[in-house]
Amino acid sequence: MNAVARQFHSSPATVWLWVERVRGKRLERTAFSSAKPGRAWNRTATQLERRILEVRQELRERSVLGEYGACAIEVALTAEQAVVPSLATIKRVLVRHGAVDRARRLRRPAPPRGWYLPAVAAGQAELDSFDWIEDLKIANGPLVQVLTGVALWASQADAWAEPSRRTEFVLSRLTGRWQQLGLPGYAQFDNEAVFQGAHHVADTVGQVSRLCLALGVTPVFAPPREHGFQNAIEGFNGLWQAKVWQRHHFEDFAQLLATSARYIAAHRARSATRREHAPARRPFPPSFQFDANAPLTGTLIFLRRTDDAGGTHLLGRHFPVAARWAHRLVRAEVDLGAQQIRFYALRRKDPADQPLLNEVSYHREHKPFRGKPWLFGER
């Protein structure tokens, strides 16, 4: 048996197994395969496997969206009108050849979309979120600030690069986006002064909030240092950085703008079907003129966590909410017309239950806007 094993480059144990398998049987009726009898193995053709790997490499190098996984390969093969194996087969080929990115981001389960705004959660209103990607450095060039925006339900995204973070830049990009897409019900921001206005002066309402109120869009300010409220925009920020900034090398600012514009166009094209089921947007008023000194009407929303006493700070003041609701989340709705603030309880465990906790009077004297007001249409 040892001599036979050496001749066939096998082990003595395997030779013994073959001998036992044919003992007392006719050789032509004996299966010498090590597989279980009656089980057929189908392997993808070598030429098709090679094409799958080639398509993956082509997508990795050229895809505007930066997607080159099994789903993207299936779409590409279908477009070629070639033989298209199943998605599971493509995945097996990629795994067999080690062509799978092993890195995976761990994600915590997200709460329901827009759960802290009942009209958004019910799919009755759209929510546009905005944020900054800060201090990106172009080789031999300036630092770049990127203002990003994304719709919660329709996924319509935007990214605008600029050397500095200016309020005028934010105002021009918001109006440009809303002239193109229509007005959402809500616009969400973090608490930076460029969005909210100066923090050191009580009752300050910045120009971004004033623009939103003038257009009938309710500005919403996310709670500081709280996870989950900025998931949509932070998710898009990570996507843009991975698929645009980290994937390409930029020699100058113009090259960055062109590459980002191509990506945004491809991203919008892919998410086009979501717009059909998203809440409707209102048309942008054709004769709109922005007056930063106009009296303020409408509602400002602040998402906050209460302090030890069950109160919270907003608009440069401290307001009581409820002693029993200390260290808990609230939605503060500042009704400028009714001159009152309504505080609603927010709980992730029971997002649909948002009882009214307190109502307080809020009187804000009309003050002329301090600083240079932005002119509509100014870049």
N, C-alpha and C positions, 0 to 999 in steps of 0.2 A: 504493500500500500504506500509506503514511503516513496518508492521509485516512481509509481504512477503519479503521486501527488507532485513530485518534482517535475515530471514531464509536462503536466498540465498547469503548473504554477498555482497549485491549490494546496489545501491542507489535508493531512491524513484523515481528519475528522470528516471533511467534505466527501472524500473518496469513499469512506466507510458508509456515509449517508446514501451515496449513489448505489453502492452495492446492496445495501439493505432494501432500497426502493425497488430494485429490479429482481430481487431474489424470488424465484418461482414464477416470474412473469416473462412474457415475450418482449424483447428489446424494442421492437417497432411500436409497441403500444405503451411504452413508458415515457412519462414526461420528465426530462432531465433538468427542467428549470427549477430554480429554488423558490419560485412563487407558488402560492397555494393553487392546487389544481382547480381548473374551471374559472380562474380569475384572469380577465384580459386587461392589459395595460395599454393605454393610449397616450402617446407622447406627442407634443406639438412638433410639427415638421421643422427641421433645422433652418430652412430658408425663412419660414415665418417667424421663428424665434429671432433670427438675425434682423429681420425687418422691424420687429417690435423694439429691439434695442436701438436700432438706427433712428427710429421715430422719436424715441425718448431723448436721445442725444440732440436731435434737431430741435425739438421743443425746448430743451434746456437752454440751448444757445440763442433761439430766435423768438420764442413765445413772448408776446408783449405782456401777457398776464403772468409770465414766469411759472406756468403750470406744466408739469411734465410727468404726472403720475398716470396710473392705469386708466382713469376716466378720460384724461386729455389724449392719451394714446388711442383709445377706442374711437374718440371723435375724429382724430386725424386719419386713422385707417378707414373709417367710414367715408370721409371726404375723398379719399383716394379711390373709392369704389373697389377696394381690394378685399381679399378674404379677411373677415373680421371675426376673430375668436371671441369667446365670451370674456366678460370682465374678469371673472375668476381665473381664467386661463392666462390672461395678460398678467395678472398679479402673481401667479405661480412662476411664470417665466422671469419676471423681474426679481423675485425672491431667489430663484435658482441661480441667477447670474449675479447676485449681490448688487443689483441696480435699484436699491430702495434706500431712501434717506432714513436713517434710523432715529434721528433726533425728533423728538415729539415734545410739544409744549403742553404742560399740564394745565388744564383749565378747570376752574371750579364751576359747578353748575350755576348758571346765571338765573336770576329771577325773571319772571315774565316780562316781556318787552313793555317798557313805559309804564310799569305797574304803579308808579307814584303819581301819575297823571291819569285820572279815570277816563277821560275822553280819548287819550292816546292808547291806553290799554285796551279799550273797546274797539279800536280800529276806526274811530270816528274823526280823528284828527292826526295829521302828520307832524312829526317832530324832527326838525333839523338841528343837528349838533355841530358845534364848531370848537376848534382847538388849535394850538400851535405845536409844531415840531421845531425845536429851537436849536440854533447854533450849529448848523451843518457847515463843514468847511470844504469849499471847492479848492482843488489844487491851484496854487498861485492865484487865488481869488479871495473874495470876501466871505465872511460868515453869512449863512443863508437862514432866514426864518421862513417856515412854510405854514401858511394858514390852511387848515383842512376843514372840510364840511361833509356831512353825510346825512341822508334821510333815513330814519329808523325803519320805515316800512318799505319804501321804494328802493332803498340802497343807492340812490343817486349821489355820487361822490364828486368832490372837487378838491383840488390842491393848488394853491397859489404861492409861488416863491417870491420873497421880497428881502432886501438887505436888512430891513429893520422892522420892528413891530410898531406900526403906527395905527392910531384909531381911524384916520382917514382911509388907510388901505383896507381895513376891515369893513368900513361902511361902503366903499365902492364895490368890494367883492360880494358883499351880501346883497346889495341892490342888483348887481349884475346877475347873480345866481337866481334871484327871485323874479327878475324880469324874464328870464329864460324859462324857468320851471313853474312859476306861480308861487303864491304865498302859502307857507305852512300855517298850521294853527299855533305852533309853539317853536321857539328857537332857544336852544340850551347852550350855556357857556359855563366855563369855570369862573373863579372869582378874581381873575386878574383885573387890574385897573383899566387896561385897554378895553375890556368888555364892560365891566360894571361901573367904572368911574372911580374917582378918588375915594379912598377909604377913610381918610383922616378928617373929612368934613361930613357932618351929619346931614342926612336927607339928600345926599348927592345922587342924582340919576344921570348916568353918563350918556354920551351921544348914541352909543349902540342901542341902549335901552330906549332912548327917545325915538330912534328910527323905527324900532320894532313896534312901539306903541302907536306911532303915527300911521303905520301900515296895518294895524289891527292884528299884529303877531304878538303873542304873549311871551315875554322873555322869562327864561327859567335859569336859575343859578344853582349849580350842583353843590352839594355839601362838601366842605373842605375835608380832605383826608378820609374819604369814605369810598369803599370799593363798590363797584357794580353800577353806579349811576352814569358813568361815562363809557360803558362797554362798547357801544356802537362806534363812537369816534376814536376811542383808543385802539379798538380792533383795526379800524381802517388805517390809523397812523402806523401801526406795526406792519400792516400789509404794504403800504406805500414805501416804507423804509426798506422792506425786504425785496420788493419787486422792482423798485426804481432806484433808490439811493445806493443800496448795498450791491445791487446786481450790475450796475454800470459804473464806468469811470467818466467823470465829467471834466473837460478841459476849461469850460467857461460857463457862465450863467445862462447864456442862450441855449446851450446844449441841454442843460438841466430842464429848462422850460419846455423845450421841444419833446424830450423824452417823457416828461411828466404828462404833457398834453396827450401824447399817444396812449399812455397807460390809462388815463382817465376816460378817453374815448372808448377803449376796449372794455374797461370795467363797466361803463354805462351800457354798452351794447350787450354784455353778458347778463346784466340785471334787468334788461328791458321788460321781461315778462312780469317781474314783480310790480312794475308800475301799474299794470292792469288791475291789480287787486289792492293797491294802496289807497289810503284816503285821498279824496279829491283836494286839490289846491285851488285857492282863489286866484283869479287873474290879477296881475299887478296893475294898479290904476294908471291909465295912460297919461293923465295930466298931473301926476304926483309932483309936489314941491315940498322939500323938507325944510321945516322951520324949527331949529333947535330951541327957540325961545317960546314956542307955542305952549299954552297950558297943557298939562299932562292929564290924560284920561286913560282908562284901561286898567290892567292888572299886572303887577310884577309878582313873580313867584320865587321864593327862596326856599331851598331844601336845607334844613339845618338839624343839628343834634343839640338837645337841650343841655344845660349845665347842672351843677349840683342842686340849684334851687328850682329847677324845672323851668328856667327861662332861656332866652336865646338872644343873640346879637344879630341885628341886620340894619342896614341903612344908617350905620353909625350910632345906633341906640340899642338899649337893652329892653326887651319886652317880656313880661310874665306870660307863661303858657299854662302850666299846671304842675303843682308840686309833686303829684303822683306820677308825672311823666318825666322824671329826671333822667338824664343820660339816654334819651330815646329820640328817635327821628320824628321830625314834623315837616309838614308842608305849610309854609306861611304864604298866604295869598293877600298881597297888599292891594286893596281896591282903592285906587286913587280918586275915583268919582264918589264913592260912598264914604270915603275917609275913614276906613277901618281895615283892620288886619284880622283875618280868620286863620286859626291854627288847626290843622288836621293831623291826627295821629297816623303814623306810617309804621307798618310792621311787615317784614319780609315773610314771616311765618303765615300771615293771613293778609295778603296784599289787597284783597277786595274790601276789607273792613277798615274804613278810614273815618272814624267818628270825629265830629267837631269837638275840639278840646277847649277853645276859648276864642272870644272876640274882644278886641281892644280898639279903642278910638285911635285914629292916627291923622293928625292934621299937619299937612305940609304946606308951608307958605310958598306961593309962586315966586320963584327967584329967576332973574335973567341968567341965561347960561354964561358961565365964566369961561373965558377962553375963546379961541377962534372957532366959530361954528363951521361945520362942513357944508359945502354947497353940493347939492344933488348933481351927479354927473362928473364931479371932480375925481380924478384918479389918485 
